[in-house]
Amino acid sequence: MSLLSVASALAQGIRGRVLGEGDKPLEGATVVLQSSDSIYLSGAITASDGSFSFTNYPPIFRLLIQHLGYQTHSSTYHSPEVGDIHIAAQTSTLGEVSIVGRRPLVRLEQGKFVYDAPTLLKGRIANSAFDLIKRLPSVLESNGSLSLVGASEVTIVLNGRPSTMSTGQLRALLTSMPASRVTSLEVMYNPEPKYQTRGAVINVVLLRGEEAHWRGEVQTSYMEQYASSFSGRGSLVYDSPTLTLDALYTPRVSRSVSPIGLEGWHQVGGKRYELNQEQTISTSGQEHLLRLGADYTPSKDHQFSAAYTTDLAPDKASQATSVGTFKQDFNNKTSSTYMHNLSASYTWGKGLEIGVDYLHYRYRSAQMMSIATTSGLSDFQIDASQYAHQAKAYLNGSLTPLNKLRVTYGGIAQLSRSQDSQTSHTLKGALVSLPDLSALTREQIYEVYAGLSYKIGNTWIAGSVTAEYYRQGNRSRWHVYPSLSLNYMKTPTHIVQFSLSSDKDYPPYKQMQHSISYLDVYSQIHGNPLLTPMRRHRASLNYLYKQDYAVQLFWTYQPSYFQQSAYQSTEQLILIYKTLNWDYALRMGANLVAPIKLGQILDSRITLGVMQTRLKTNDFHGHQLDRQRLNAYLYLDNSIMLLKRPKLSLDLSSYYVSPSIQTNYDLSSLWVVNAGLQCVLLDDRLTLSLKGNDLLERGAPRPTAELGGNRLVMHVDKHLRSVMLSLSYRFGQYKQRKHKQVDTSRFGG
């Protein structure tokens, strides 16, 4: 149980007992700690002797106490020794007991913005932990990818433990995990080095009980998005004071149809070709995700944790037909992907954690293409594969030599090996010739870090320095990453945070290979063996008012910025997708988050922001580019309670992003509207939801690129609307006593 780390704290903390009729201790009473102006700080459950305690507290605080069959007690205190608190029995039977007082959406703890999951979820449709993350203010989703306003990159971790799983694999795991298992979401713009990641972090904290019990959830979903998809989910958890076991299995059968259009013109050899190419991609396949986890806590100072996750997609198939003004082709591709991840850790309560993480990734594909042009017909086959292994060991430690001083230290060792191959076979004709590829990438990363945090009055200061040795092939480098965070809180009503950090991001392995692969007869993907990591320097200033209103100013500078982009070749009639390093990317802006409430009927949140972007390079396929753009965004999330019995709520959300830029693209505006109905029955055990996403089909930008007399417009804004029907049932529920992931982002294409 923790409060705002920047609050005034005394070593002895708040201590007291709750007594009922006959001065008997009351076990299981709910004790809520609030500031003097009724802002929620923390909560506790009384022990068998009626005792409770809080470590940190403001100078003046309130305690609200509830227990079934007793009247709610509320008192204001100026001293941590509250002694025995007597609460009176209720004279009439209560049909329902609820916590009195407003529970805030967000609070600040040791540089982390901690969002309360039940408050975030209240009245809103979220079938999974991933859906819950999308409900965070300042989090936007586009085509399945998440972005955090004010951060150039964001990484998701589970229970504070980094993983070697990729962003996509973590998303699959979180999409399979019930939202009811999440107790809080921690957003860190300047995370500690122990999270072993670059950029911002969202930590998903799973709840844990203190009574031995079983609980679980089963769910089934049907989604229609111009093709039908089905998914199921089974989750089972055993909790006890010393042992937690969890099992999760999610099968999916998915189908999709995606039309993509290209138009414009392309000049080669002084001749201009009008471009009008239409491609339709149909995909189908099944996927099986399984996770098994265990936490063993023999005593308060020792915990052993282990988890195994596998994601199997054995038979993905896609058919793409491309028809254009001068060429047409048929592309038939089959692929299989297997991922296995195993992690284990030991935590010592005195301030030490050691752990290991191993990932095995395997991908194989066979691609058959038929190309018809005025010159004839050509058939060829491309076989590709990737086998990757990644092992990591880490140590994180902390010491408290003085009452207000905390020292952190640690180290990471990571070894990676990726074997990529590609072979091509001409079956008919000779219009296409691709070189065979076989590349082995070995990578080593070693890091050590040290940090200090100190509390001076109402100010909490933290800083760290990380030294990294990176080796890939014959290239090796040393890097140093400093960070600084300052938090000031005079009262819980006004909180200010300033952070400054520096880090680095690495490109995916496959983009660093000297390879060529075909999307269709006109579009190719080229690797870049000269690709280098990019640095990132970031500063942000955050202000929280009453733990509900938030204002942020941010600045990000990224030398050697890399991003994949499309370029119309001046030598051939082909479109080249290639990841290049730019001189730098610079972004700065501001955003505001505010709640809007109307009793218990309407609960809304609004996010407003503006951002200035500048992208500069002296060599974009031989061209100099210096691009700048100011854009704005608006996000509105509404929950409307229609009925209390049964619980029926309407969920409306919408966001708008004005035109923006990305590499050499001009991106059109986005306007997304989502709507859904949710009905909760059988004492909150049965949930039925119907949700429509991107109802206006404006959720994907329309990229436009003009360079060297060429023009390209991409139409990827079709077939975006989807409707999902979900049914879930929870069993083994109980009264919660205490609310106590993997990175393969560089594997694959």
N, C-alpha and C positions, 0 to 999 in steps of 0.2 A: 504494500500500500504506500503510495508516494504522493506528495503534494508538489506544488510549484517549487522547484529547487531553489529559486531565487527568493522565496519567502523567508521571513525572519525565523530562525530555527534555534532552539535551545537543546542542549544535549539530552535532557531528561525526557522531552516530548510530552504530549498530552496523555494522561493516564486517568482511568476512571472505571466505575462499575455501574451496571444497570440492575436495579432491584425491582421486583414486582410485589405482589400481595404477600404479606407476612414477611417482608424483607428477604424474600428468597431470590437468589441470583437468577437472572433471565438469560438463558442461552439462546443464541440465534436471533437476537434483536438487531435491527438495522440501525447503524449510527452514521449519520451524514455530517461531515465537517464542511462548514460554509464560512465565507468571509462575512464581515459585518453587514455588507449590503446584499447578502443572500446569494452569492455566487458559489456554486459547487466547487469544492477543492478535492475531496476524497471521501471514501466510504469504508466502513468496517462492519464486521459481524462479531457479536460478542461471543466469548468462549464459554465453556461449561460453568465457570465461576462468575459469569456476567461481566468479565473484564474486557476492556478494549484499549487501544493506544494508537496514537499517530506520532510520527517522527518529527514532522515539520508543521508549522502553523504560523499565521499572522499574529500580531500583537493582540488584536481583538477578533474573536471568532464566535460562531454560533454552532450549536449541536442540535440536530433533529434526530429523535429516536422513535422508532416504530417497532411494534411487535403485534402479531395477530392476537386480538382479544384485549388489547390495551390502547389507551388514548395516546395520540401523538404528543410527544414532549418536545418543547423548543425553548432553549435558553441561550443567552449571550454571556461569554466569559472573557476575563482579562488575565487569567492565570492558567497554566497547564495542569495544575492539580485540581481537577474538577470533583474528585471524591466520588461518593456514592450518589447516584441519581435515581430517585424513586419515580416510577411512572404508574398512573392509576389505571385500574381495570376498566374496560369498556362496559357500559351498562346495558348496551343493546348489541345484538349480533351484527357484525359488519359483513356485508355482502362482498366487499372488495377493499383491499388495503393498497394504497399507493403512496409513494414517497412524496412528501411535501417539499416544495422548493423547486427552483429552476435548475435543471442539469445543463451545464453549458455544452456547446458543441465541441469547443476546442480549449485546451489549456497548454501552458508552456512548462516543460519539464526538462531541465538540463540541456537547453538548446533544441529540444524537439517539440514540434507542434503535435500534441496528442489529441486525436479526434475520437470521441466516444462512439463506438459502433452502434449501440442501441438507439442513441439520439440521432445519428446519421441515417439510420434505417427506418425510423419511425414513420409509418404511413406510406413508405415508398417501396417500389417493387425492386427487389434485388434477390435473384435466385441463387447467386453464388458470391464467393468472396471477391471475385473479379468485378462483378456488378457493383459491389459495395465500394470498391476503390474508385470506380467511375463516378460515384456520388460525392467524392471529395470536392470541396470548392477549389477552383484553380486547376483541376484535372480535366483535360479534354481528350476525346477519342476521335480518331479519324481512320477509317478503314482498319479497325482492329488494333491500332497503335495508340498508346497513351502518351500524353505529353503533360508536363507540369509547368504552368505559367511561371515564368521567372527562372526556369532551369533549362539548360540546353539539353541535358540528358537526365533520365530518371531510371533508377534500378529498384526492383521490388525484391525484398527479402522476407523470409518467413521466420518468425520468432527470433529475430535478431541474428540469424545465422546465414551468412552468404552461401551461395551454392555455385557449382559449376554448370548448372542447367542454363540454357539460353532463355532469352526473354520469351520466345514463343512457347518453350516447354513449361516455363513457370506460369504463363498465361493458361495453358491447358490444365495445369494442376489447380490453379486458383479458380478456374471456371468450373472445375469438378467439385470444389469444396463448398459446403453449405455456408451461406452468410451467417447463419446462427452460431457457427463455431468461432467467429471473430469477436473479440472483446474490445479491441481498439486498433486504430491505424495511426502510426507515428510518421510524420513528414519531417525530414531533415534536409535542409538546403545545404548544410555544411556538416556532414556526418563525421563521426570519429573514424580514425584509420582502421579500427577493428572490423568495420563493415566491409573492408577489402573491395571497395568499389569507387568509381569516379563519378562525380556529379551528385545530384540529389538522390535521396533514398526514401522509399515508402516501406516501412516495416509493418507487416501484418502480424498482430499479436493474437494468438489463439487462447481462448478461455480454458481454465482448468478448475475443477471443483475440489473440495476437500472431504467429500463423502464418497464411499465406495458405491458405485452405481454404473449401470450401462445406459447408454443413450445412442440414438442414431436417427437417420433420416433416409428415406427413399424418395426418388423423384423421377418423373418422366416428362419429356418435353418434345413438342412437335413444332418445327419451324418451316414456314413457307416463304421462300425468297426466289420466286420464279423457278424453283425446284424444291423438292421436299427433303428435309433432314430430320433425323430422330436421334435422341440421346436419352440415356438413363443415368442414374447415379445411386449408389448405395454407400452410406457412410455409417460406420459403427465405432463407438468410442467407449473405452472402459476407463473410469477415473477412480483413483483412491489416493489417500494421502502420500503413498510411497510409489505408486505405479500408475502410469498412463499408457494405454495401448490404443492405437487408432488404425483403422483400415478404411481405404477408400478405393472404390472401383467405378470407372465410368466408361461405358461403351458408347460409341457414336457411329452412326451411318449418315454420311453427308453427301449431298449433291448440290452443285451450283452451276449457274450459267452466267457468264460474264462477257458482254459485248464490249469491244474496245475499238474506237475509230481514230484514224489519223487523217488529217487533211492539211493542205497547204501547197507548197511547191519546193522543189529540190533542183538546184543547178549543178550540173557536172559537165566539164569540158565546154563551157560556154553555152550549153543548151539547158533550157528550163523545162522541167517535167512537172506537170500538175499532179498532185498527190491526193489520192482518195482511196485509202485502204481500210477495209473493214474486217475485223477478226472476231470470231465467236469462240470462246473457250468453255468447254463443258468438262467438269471434273466430278469424280465420284470416288468413294473409298470408305473404309472403315478404320476406326482408331480405338485402341484399348489403353486406358491409363490406369495404373495400379500404384497405390502408395501404402506402405506399411511403416508405422512409426512406433517407437517406444521411448518412454522416459522413466528412469528408475531413480528414486530419491530416497536412499536408505536413512539419511539424516538431513538436517537443514543445511549442512555444510558440503554435501556431496550430491552430485547429480550426474547420471550417465544417460546419454541420449543417442539414439541410432535411428536411421530412416533409410528405406529403400524405395526408389521411384523408378518405374519403367513406363515408357510411352512407345507403343507399337503401332505402326501404320503399315501393314504388310502388303496392301494391294491398291495403292492409289493409282487412278487412271485418269488421263485427260486427253481430250480430242479438241484440236484447234483447227478451224477452217478460216483461211485468210483469202479474201478476194479484193483485188485492186484494179486500178486503171491499166496496169501493165504486167502484173504477175498474180498468180494465185497458187496456194499451197495447202496441203493437208498434213497436219502434225499429230501423230499418235504417240503418246508417251505413257509408260508405266514406271512406277517407282515404288520402293519400299524403304522405310526408315525405322531404325531400332535405336532406342536410347535407354541406357541403364545407368542409374546413379545411386551410389552408396555413400552415406555420410555417418560419422560417429564423432562424439565429443564427450569430454569430461569437464565438469565445472566444479571448482572448489569455492565454497562460500567465502573464503578469506580473500578472494580477488584474483582467481586464476582460471583460465579456460584454455584447453588444448583440444584440437580437433583435426580430422582428416576428411577429405572428400575426393571421391574418384568417379569419373564419368567415362563411359564408353559409348561412342556414337558410330553408327554405320548407315550408309546411304548408297543405294544402287538404283540406276535408271537405264531404261532402253528407250530410245527415241527414233521413230520411223517418220521420215519426211518425204513427201512427194511434191515436186515443184514443176509447175507448168508455165512456160513463157513462150513468146513467139519464136524462140530459138530451139524449143524442143521440150522433152520431159526428162526429169532426173529424179531417181529414187535413191535415198541413202539412209544409213542407220548410224546413230551415235550412241555408244555405250559409255556411261560415266559412273564413277564410284568415289566414295570418300570413307576412309576409316580413320577414326580419331580417338585418342586416349588423352585424358587430362587428369593429373593427380595434384592434390594440394594438401599441404600441412600448415597449420597455423597455431600461434600461441598469443593469447591476449591476457594482460595482467593489469592490476590496479592496486595502489597502495594509498593509505591515508595517514601519512606521518604526523600531520597536524589536524586539528578539528575542522578547519575550513579549507585545507589543502588536499587535493587529490592528484596522484601521479599515475599516468597510464603508460604502458609500454607493450611491445609485442613484435611479432615477426611473421612473415609469410614466405613459403617456398612453393612455387608452382612450376610443374614440368608438363609440356604439351608436345604431342606428336600427331601430325596429320598427313595421311597418304592420299593424294588425289590422282586419279587417272581418267583419261578420255581417249577413246579409239573410235574411228569412223570407218565405214565401209560403203563404197559406192555400189549400189545394186543395179542401177540402170542409168545410162547417160553419164556425163562428166561435167555437169554444170557447176558442181560444188566440190571443193577439195579442202578438207580440214586436216591440220597436223595432229598427230597423236601426242598425248600429253601424259607424263608421269612425273609427279613432283612430290617430294618429301619435305615437310616443314617441321623443324624442331624449334621449340621456344622455351626459354627459361626466364623466370621472373622471381627475383628475391627482394624482399622488402623488410626493413626494420623501422620502427617508429617509436617516438616518445612524446608524451603530452603532459601538460599541467592544467589544472583548473583550480581557481581560488575565489572565495567569496569575500567581498569587501562591502560591508553594510548591505545595501540593497542591490549591489552589482555582483554579477557572477561572470568571471572571465575564464575562458578556456583557449588553449593554443596547443598546436602539435606540429611536429616536423617528421616527414616520412622520406627516407632515402631508398631509392629503388635502383637495382641493377637489372637491366633488360638485355637479353641476348637472343637473336633470331638469325640462324645461319652464321654468316661471317660478321654480322653487324652486332655491336654491343654498345650500350650507353648507360651512363649514370644520370639519374634525375633526382631532384629534391623538391618535395611538395610541402610548402608551409600552409597553415590554416590558423585562423583566429576567429573567435566568437565572443561577443559581449552581450550580456542580458541584464537589463535594468528593470526593476519593479518596485515602485514606491508602495503601491497597493495592488491587489489582484485586479483592480479595475483598469489600470494602465500598465502595459508591458511593452518594452522596446527591446528589439534584438538586432544586432549588427553582426554580419559574418563576412569573412574574407578568406578565399581558398584558392588553391592551385592544384591541378591534376592533369591527367593524360588519358586519352582514349585510343584503343587499338583497332585497326580495321579487321574485318573478317578474313580468315585464312584464304578462302577461295578467291577473294578479290585481289589478293596479292600474287596470284599465279599468272603465268604467261599462257592464257587459255582463251579460246573462242567458243561460244555456244550460240545456238540459234533459237530465237523466239518464233520467228517465221522467216519467210524468204527476204523480207526487207529489214528486219530488226535482229541485231546481234548483241551479245554481251561479251565485252573484252575485259580480261584481267589486266592488272597493272603491277608488275613486279617492283616498280619504283615507289610504290605507295608507302608513306611513312605515317607513324602515329601523330595525332594532333594534341597540342597542349590546350588547357582551358584555365582561364583566370576569371574568378567570379566574385562579385560583391553584392550584398543585399542588405536592405534596411526594412525591418518589419515592425509594425505597431499593432498591438491588440488592445481593443477597448471593450471592457466588460466580457472578455473572452468570446465574444460573438462577432464583433466588427473587426476587420483586418485590413490594413493598408500596407502595400509592399512597393518598394523601389528596388530595381535590380539592374545589374550591368554585367555582361559576359563578353570576354575577348578570347578568341580561339585562333591562335597561330597554327598554320598547316592544317586548317580545317579541311576535312574530306567529306564528300557526298557523291553518290552516283547521279549522273545526269545523262541526257541524250544529246547526241551531236550528229548532224547530217554531214556525212563525209563529202569533201570537195573532190575526191579522187574516184569514188565509186558511188553507185546508187544504192547506198545502204545507210541505215540508221544505227549508230553505235552507242550502246549504253556502257559507260565506263566510269569508274570511281577515280577522281583526281584530287590532288591536294591543291587548295587555294592558299593565297598568301595569308588571309585571315578572314574571320567572320566576327562582326561586332553587333551586339544586341543590347538595347537598354530600354527600360519602360517602367510602367507602374500599373498596379491593379488594386481594386477595392472589392472586398467581400462583405456583404451586409445581409442580415436576416429580415424577413417581413412576416409578421405573425398577425393572425386575426382570431383571437381566442383559441379554441381547440378545433376550429374548422379549417383554417388555412395556415400552412407552414411553408414558407418560401425562402429561398436564398438566391441572391443576385450577385454575379461577379462581373465587374467592368474593368477593362484594361486597354492600354495602348502600348505599342512597341515599335521602336525604330530599329531597322535592320540594315547593315551594310556588309556587302560581300565583295572582296577584291582579289583578283588574280592577274598576274602578268603573262600567264601561259595557259589559256583555255584552248587547246588544240591550235595554238599559234595566235590566239587573240588576247588582247588585254581587256579586262572587264572590271568596272567599278560600279556596283549596283547598290542603290539605296531605296528604301521604301518605309513609310509610316503606315501602320495598320492598327485596327481596333478590334476588340472582341467583346461579346456580351453573352453571358450564360445565365439562364433563369431556370430554377428547379422548384416545382410546386407540388405539394401534397395536399389534397382536399379530402377531408373526412366526410363521406356521404352518409354512412350509418354507423352507429356504435355497436348495435347487436342485430345481426352479425356484423363484424367489422368489415366495412366496405369502403375502400378509398380509391380515389382517382389520382393518378400520377401523371403530371404534365411537365415536360422539360424541353428546353429549346436553347440552342446557342447559335450565334452568328459571328463569323469571322470575315472581316473586310478583305479586299484583295491584298495579296502579299507576294513575296518573292522567295524562291528557293533555287540556288545555283543560277543557271541561265534561264530558268523558267519565270514567267509571270503567272501567278496562281489566281484564279477567279475567287469570288467570295463563296463562303459556305453558309448555309442556313439549314439547320437540322431541327426537326420537330418530332418528339417522341411522346406517345400517350399510352396509358395502360390502366387496367382495372385489377384490383386485388381484393379477394374475399378470404377472410380467415375464420375458420370454423373449429368446432370441437375443442374448445379451450386452447386455442392457438396451435393445435396439432396439425390441422389440415389447412393447406394454403392453395388456393386456385388463382392463377393470374393469367391475364391476357394482355399482351403488350405489342404495340406496333412501333417499329423503329424507322427513322428517316422517312416519314410519311410523304414528304414533298420531293424526295429523291434529289436533294440538293447537298448531300453530305460528303461529296467528293469534289475536289477542285478540278478545274479545267486548265491544265498547264498549256502555256503558249511560249514558244521560243523563236526568236528572230535573230539571225546572226549570219553575216557574210552574204546577204542577199537571199538566204533561205528562210522559210517560215514553216513551223510545225505546230499544229494544234492537236492535242490529245483529248479524246472524248472517253472518259472513264466514269461518267456520271449516270450510267444506266443500270437498271436492275439493282437498285440499292435498297428499296423498300422491303421490309420483312415483317412478318407477323408470327409471334410465338405464343403457344399455349402450354402452360406448365402446371403440373399437379405434384405437390410434395406432401409427405406425411412424416411427422416426427414422433418418435416413441421414446419411452424411458426418460421423459422430462422430469425435472426436479427443481427445487428452489435453490438457485445458485448461491453458495456461501461466499465465494470469493472469485472475483474475476482476475484470476491470476493473469529456402527454396532452392533451380539448378541452372550456370551460365554456359550455353552453347551458342551464344549470339554470334560467335566468330566461325562456327561450323556451318556447312550447307551454303546455299546460294544467297 
